[in-house]
């Protein structure tokens, strides 16, 4: 079922207006009362206090073939040597059902079967060769859906719904389970749940200590690290929480040097890398080019070379030693791009 099909489908104009309203409501909820200057541009809240992180040299950025359909707030994951870019906001502000697959070796994108539900702000992850798309928003608000993509059959199937509906969440895979973390359903939430594909069932887990959405997560040495995000008061949270599945406990770790939301995260070589984000009042575009890496062994952050194209509304996927970041937005709010860049740590 495509973006304009199914019961209750709206016209493109109404979809666009609805999507823009959702984004506006989310942004205003997270920013609180906005003060506008003479230009009419809303002033962003001050960034969270930065901790001292030493600058670092190294790492390489690579520019790659752009998305066929520019999108922001999309789901991104990798399966073998293929990166998937799923759903998201279109330039007109409407949710998309488009799914693209990127051939790493050939540096080219191709369309695959559309997601059965047009969505923006979903999360994506790959478990045991199956690509999953989790939650997000449709034209009516936050959803609890879980879609599984069979690459061999080029087919999507609905799986057991999440215990709670939410968009702007993050997802990771650990020990054969899919974790859906944080998000928003009219307010920022602390919700955490794990999906067992063998049982097609979810387990509700202890919530995070900090409610937040537009956050990102990665796994290192059997633990989950959740970075950044926003809530109803703070647009540039610098929180880092660690989840230990053995003790089922959440612990605060060293705060990110640059508080931000709408970020992407990935783990390579035992470190967590966090990219981009929005809420930057020192930039006319309102976004960050920051790249910072967290070392769990040292509980410390390092600054790395900035993104060539600053973006928010992004997610990341890892193939080999390279982190892929397709799409996103180049200005705060709506600013959809098809840019596809990859970072290779040194």
C-alpha positions, 0 to 999 in steps of 0.5 A, a space after each residue: 500500500 503506497 503513500 496515497 492508498 488505503 482507508 482515510 488517505 488524504 490528498 497530497 496537499 492535506 498530507 503535506 499540511 498534516 506533516 508540517 503541522 506534526 513537525 511544527 507541534 513537535 518542534 514547539 513542544 520541544 523548544 517551548 516558547 520561542 522568541 522571534 527576532 526582527 527577521 521572524 526566525 525563531 531563536 533556538 534555546 542555548 546549547 547544553 553546557 559543553 564538557 571539555 573534549 580534546 580535539 583529534 586528527 584523523 578519519 576520512 570523509 567520502 562523498 558518495 552517490 546521492 539518494 534517488 529521492 531526497 528525504 530527512 527523518 528516515 530509517 537507515 540500516 545495513 544488511 551485508 554490503 547494502 545500506 537501506 534508506 527507508 521512508 522519511 519526510 519528502 521535500 514537500 513535508 509529506 511522509 514517504 513509503 520509498 525504500 532504497 538500497 545502496 550497493 556499497 561496491 557499486 556506489 549506486 542506489 536502487 528502488 526496492 519494494 515500498 514500505 506498506 505504510 508511509 512514515 517519517 521519523 521511524 527507526 531501522 535495524 537489521 537482525 539475523 538478515 532481516 531489515 526492520 522498520 520500527 515506529 514513526 509517524 503517519 498522517 495521524 500521529 505516532 504509530 506502534 508498527 513493526 515492519 520486516 523486510 525480506 531482501 530475497 523476496 523483496 517483500 515487507 511483512 507486518 510483525 507484532 506491534 510495539 507495546 507503545 506507539 512512538 516516533 523519533 525513537 532509536 533502535 539497536 540490536 543486541 543478543 538476538 533482540 531488537 531494542 526500541 528506545 525513547 521517542 515521542 507520542 505527544 510528549 517525550 518518553 522513556 519507553 524501552 522494549 525488546 523484540 524477540 523475532 522467534 516469538 514475534 513478541 515484545 518485552 517491556 524493559 526498564 525505562 531510560 532515566 531521561 525522557 527524550 526523542 530525536 536521540 541515537 544509540 549504538 552497542 559496544 561490548 554488550 552494552 547500549 549507549 544512548 546519546 543526545 536528543 530533546 525533550 519538552 524543555 531542552 532542544 540540545 540534550 548532552 545526556 549519554 546513558 548506558 544500558 546493561 542488559 545483565 543488570 537491566 539498569 541504566 547509568 549516566 555516563 560522561 556527557 556529550 561535549 556538544 548537546 544536540 538532537 536529530 543526531 545519528 550514531 554508530 559503533 566502530 572499533 569499540 567507540 560510539 560516533 555521534 554525528 550532526 544534529 540541530 539546535 545550534 543557535 550559533 549557526 544561521 542554519 541551526 544545525 551542527 557539523 560536529 562529530 564526537 566519539 565516545 570511548 566506554 573504556 575511558 568514559 571520555 569523548 573526543 572531537 573529530 573532523 566535522 561533517 562536510 555537509 552538516 545535517 540533522 534528521 539523519 541515521 547511520 549504518 555501518 558496513 566494514 569500517 565505514 559509517 554511512 549517512 544518507 539524506 537528512 536536512 541541511 537547515 533546522 526544521 525542513 531542509 531535505 537533502 539527498 546527500 550521501 556521505 561516509 566516514 571512515 575512522 582512522 
